[in-house]
Amino acid sequence: MFPNKKQETIYLAGGFRSGWQLKVIEMLPEFDFLDPSAHKIQDPALYTKWDLDAIRKSDVILAYMESSNPAGYALSLEIGFAHALGKEVILVDQIEDAEISRYFEMIRQCSNKIFDAMPEAIQHLQSRCHKKTQA
């Protein structure tokens, strides 16, 4: 499936505005990534198919609910789909509004790990990778 597959494949779920995906990829060279922000597909049917196929191929879903994300609808779909497939979901939850946060609880329940900030999630993934190489 992946000719030069590294340790694991991570699907990057979240908004496209801040460019966080490139920072994560740079910080975690031990992993392969499937990044929907990079495919540039405009047709909703095609990008939905690409995203769901990428989640199927991934080992881990790193989901970033930035405070600037207006609603997280697509992120919610990606997390729910990944959870239904038994994938590991790591959520970075930066929702600041208590009213919005209350409606996001079901998404948190579908996540295996939840962090308040991306550096914590990156550190978690780095430590996981180091543990596997030492074993």
Secondary structure, DSSP 8 states (H G I E B T S, - for coil): --TT--S-EEEEEE-SSS-HHHHHHHH-TTSEEE-GGGS----HHHHHHHHHHHHHH-SEEEEEE-TT-S--HHHHHHHHHHHHTT-EEEEEE----HHHHHHTHHHHHT-SEEESSHHHHHHHHHHHHHHHHH-
